[in-house]
Amino acid sequence: MSGFSLSSEPFTLSRDCNAVMVPQGDVVSLPAGQIGYITQALGGSFTVYVEGNLFRIAGNDADALGKPQPAPLEVPDDATNADVEKLAWDQLRTVFDPEIPVNVVELGLVYDLSLEQTESGQRKVYVKLTLTAPGCGMGDILVDDARTKLEMIPTVSEADVDLVFDPPWSHSMMSDAAKLETGML
């Protein structure tokens, strides 16, 4: 499955698998043999429908769904801060709300991204991220997903992702492509 689909792909879990309940954000374990449907496969994670509930399964558990894990990231040895910053933005474009088939960058949820290089040559990335609604149960999950994906970048030793609510998010912050995808254009 290449992405969001109006048709769902059936699956049977090949092993026990951790999942996050959507939108509550509770972590649960789905047992081997569990059947369900993949409803969204974007950014290296999966949204699945099981017994009337939605769950998010991380890319490192793709094998439990019979899917390949994402390939590791690479950067050239002579990568500049600008190269790594571009890759950081690309990584944030792989962070999706499990209920919305649009990434957090196109949704306008990333307010700032900066990085600094340490004396050891490693880099620290700083991000300010917001939510479409302050009470969203997936906030911690999105922050953790962003942090994890940024720390997958070679030479990034730490990613500090702050959840902020000022200024409040509005649909006017979305890209035109995101507005079109969600029917808000």
WOLINJO-V943650 format. One record per residue. N is the residue number from 1. SS is DSSP state (helix for helix, strand for strand, loop for the rest). NEAR is the number of other C-alpha atoms within 8 Angstrom. Layout:
BEGIN
n:N ss:SS near:NEAR
n:N ss:SS near:NEAR
END
This chain:
BEGIN
n:1 ss:loop near:4
n:2 ss:loop near:5
n:3 ss:loop near:7
n:4 ss:loop near:9
n:5 ss:loop near:7
n:6 ss:loop near:5
n:7 ss:loop near:5
n:8 ss:loop near:9
n:9 ss:strand near:8
n:10 ss:strand near:8
n:11 ss:strand near:10
n:12 ss:strand near:10
n:13 ss:loop near:14
n:14 ss:loop near:10
n:15 ss:loop near:8
n:16 ss:loop near:10
n:17 ss:strand near:12
n:18 ss:strand near:10
n:19 ss:strand near:12
n:20 ss:strand near:11
n:21 ss:strand near:13
n:22 ss:strand near:14
n:23 ss:loop near:8
n:24 ss:loop near:8
n:25 ss:loop near:11
n:26 ss:loop near:7
n:27 ss:strand near:8
n:28 ss:strand near:8
n:29 ss:strand near:8
n:30 ss:strand near:9
n:31 ss:loop near:9
n:32 ss:loop near:10
n:33 ss:loop near:8
n:34 ss:loop near:8
n:35 ss:strand near:9
n:36 ss:strand near:11
n:37 ss:strand near:11
n:38 ss:strand near:13
n:39 ss:strand near:14
n:40 ss:strand near:13
n:41 ss:strand near:13
n:42 ss:strand near:12
n:43 ss:loop near:8
n:44 ss:loop near:10
n:45 ss:strand near:11
n:46 ss:strand near:15
n:47 ss:strand near:14
n:48 ss:strand near:13
n:49 ss:strand near:12
n:50 ss:strand near:10
n:51 ss:loop near:5
n:52 ss:loop near:5
n:53 ss:strand near:8
n:54 ss:strand near:11
n:55 ss:strand near:12
n:56 ss:strand near:13
n:57 ss:strand near:14
n:58 ss:loop near:10
n:59 ss:helix near:10
n:60 ss:helix near:7
n:61 ss:helix near:11
n:62 ss:helix near:14
n:63 ss:helix near:10
n:64 ss:helix near:11
n:65 ss:helix near:10
n:66 ss:loop near:9
n:67 ss:loop near:7
n:68 ss:loop near:6
n:69 ss:loop near:10
n:70 ss:loop near:7
n:71 ss:loop near:4
n:72 ss:loop near:5
n:73 ss:loop near:7
n:74 ss:loop near:6
n:75 ss:loop near:8
n:76 ss:loop near:5
n:77 ss:loop near:4
n:78 ss:loop near:4
n:79 ss:loop near:9
n:80 ss:loop near:6
n:81 ss:helix near:9
n:82 ss:helix near:7
n:83 ss:helix near:8
n:84 ss:helix near:11
n:85 ss:helix near:10
n:86 ss:helix near:8
n:87 ss:helix near:9
n:88 ss:helix near:10
n:89 ss:helix near:10
n:90 ss:helix near:8
n:91 ss:helix near:11
n:92 ss:helix near:13
n:93 ss:loop near:12
n:94 ss:loop near:10
n:95 ss:loop near:12
n:96 ss:strand near:13
n:97 ss:loop near:11
n:98 ss:loop near:10
n:99 ss:loop near:6
n:100 ss:loop near:8
n:101 ss:loop near:11
n:102 ss:loop near:10
n:103 ss:strand near:13
n:104 ss:loop near:13
n:105 ss:loop near:10
n:106 ss:loop near:12
n:107 ss:loop near:12
n:108 ss:loop near:11
n:109 ss:loop near:13
n:110 ss:strand near:11
n:111 ss:strand near:9
n:112 ss:strand near:8
n:113 ss:strand near:10
n:114 ss:strand near:8
n:115 ss:strand near:10
n:116 ss:strand near:8
n:117 ss:strand near:10
n:118 ss:loop near:8
n:119 ss:loop near:5
n:120 ss:loop near:5
n:121 ss:loop near:7
n:122 ss:loop near:10
n:123 ss:strand near:12
n:124 ss:strand near:13
n:125 ss:strand near:13
n:126 ss:strand near:12
n:127 ss:strand near:13
n:128 ss:strand near:12
n:129 ss:strand near:13
n:130 ss:loop near:11
n:131 ss:loop near:11
n:132 ss:loop near:8
n:133 ss:loop near:6
n:134 ss:loop near:6
n:135 ss:loop near:4
n:136 ss:loop near:10
n:137 ss:loop near:9
n:138 ss:loop near:11
n:139 ss:helix near:9
n:140 ss:helix near:8
n:141 ss:helix near:8
n:142 ss:helix near:11
n:143 ss:helix near:12
n:144 ss:helix near:8
n:145 ss:helix near:9
n:146 ss:helix near:12
n:147 ss:helix near:11
n:148 ss:helix near:9
n:149 ss:helix near:10
n:150 ss:helix near:13
n:151 ss:helix near:11
n:152 ss:loop near:9
n:153 ss:loop near:13
n:154 ss:loop near:8
n:155 ss:loop near:7
n:156 ss:strand near:13
n:157 ss:strand near:8
n:158 ss:strand near:8
n:159 ss:strand near:13
n:160 ss:strand near:9
n:161 ss:strand near:11
n:162 ss:strand near:9
n:163 ss:strand near:10
n:164 ss:loop near:7
n:165 ss:loop near:9
n:166 ss:loop near:5
n:167 ss:loop near:4
n:168 ss:loop near:5
n:169 ss:loop near:13
n:170 ss:loop near:7
n:171 ss:helix near:8
n:172 ss:helix near:4
n:173 ss:helix near:9
n:174 ss:loop near:12
n:175 ss:loop near:9
n:176 ss:helix near:7
n:177 ss:helix near:8
n:178 ss:helix near:11
n:179 ss:helix near:12
n:180 ss:helix near:9
n:181 ss:helix near:9
n:182 ss:helix near:8
n:183 ss:loop near:6
n:184 ss:loop near:7
n:185 ss:loop near:6
END
